[in-house]
Amino acid sequence: MYSPADTTLCLDVMLGGIVSPLRMIRYDTAYALERDVEADQAVIELAAREGRVLLTRDRDVAANADPSQLLTETDPQAQLRELSD
């Protein structure tokens, strides 16, 4: 898992359920929807511009962003477990 001390995250609009838990454990977390960013390319550009790891459930977005992590689960608790593996 990433460390809050050295990792900043950008979550796409599909991952709103894990924004608060990540912030509670002190991750610097940008949520695309809070920034009025919804288009895939705009999310990728936001993460790149701010030097954030992009978390997404969209395979195409993950393939076009570096760094990124593809989450496959739909349940927020399962998504958080994916991050800890």
C-alpha positions, 0 to 999 in steps of 0.5 A: 500500500502507498504511504500517506507520508509520501503519496498524494492521490487523485480519485476519479468520479467512480471512487467517491465512496473511499474519499473520506476514509482515505482522508481520515487516514491522512492521505492527501486526496483530490477527488475529481468530482470536487474539482468539477473534473469528469472527462477521462482525459481531464482527470488524467491531466489533473493527476499528472499536473499535481503529481498524484497517483491516479486511482480509477476503476476504468481500465483505459484511464489506468492505462493512460495515466502514470502513475495509476492503480486500477481498482476492480472492486465496486464495494468501498470496503473492498476497494480499500482492501485492494489498496492495502494488498 
